[in-house]
Amino acid sequence: MSPRELPLLLVRHAEAEEAHVLGDEARALTPEGRALFRQHARKLARLTPLRGILTSPLVRAVQTAELLAEALGLAQVDVHPALLPKKGAARRILKLAHELGPGFALVGHNPSLEKALALALGDDTRAPDKLRKGTAVALRALADDGGYQLVWWAAPGRSLKRYDAEG
């Protein structure tokens, strides 16, 4: 599979603890979230290889990205501030996606990822309305307008949803 054929993945972090004494930034994955996403990451690795993974610096996203990297056999996860759940994050996520090109996973948070997905797909209504924790959405860049086409999406414990070129 050539790098241009690889999808871009938007991945929501797995299930995390509700609170942490050090604040929201330090919330880690729950043992159940870690186990479920580890299994899900193995499924994702069978679906597509990737060239790299970028993640929000928040602990729960980094841990999710590390599990995905392990399943894919990637040695490194890069932290990127564009994936922080702050105002304007959706546009920053899309800008980062365009800069990177295909073959990368971007691990982040809602509602930023849901908004980025909506911007990327424009009028395409086939995407999930809500990205459950651990969901990965595969996108293919459209050459003509900078938008994206939905390829598939997969949530932990759910069936894979594939989309052909015609929709």
PyMOL commands that set and color helices and strands:
alter all, ss='L'
color gray80, all
select helices_A, chain A and resi 3-5+24-26+31-47+59-72+81-83+89-100+112-121
alter helices_A, ss='H'
color red, helices_A
select strands_A, chain A and resi 8-12+52-55+78-79+104-108+136-141+148-154+161-162
alter strands_A, ss='S'
color yellow, strands_A
deselect
rebuild
show_as cartoon
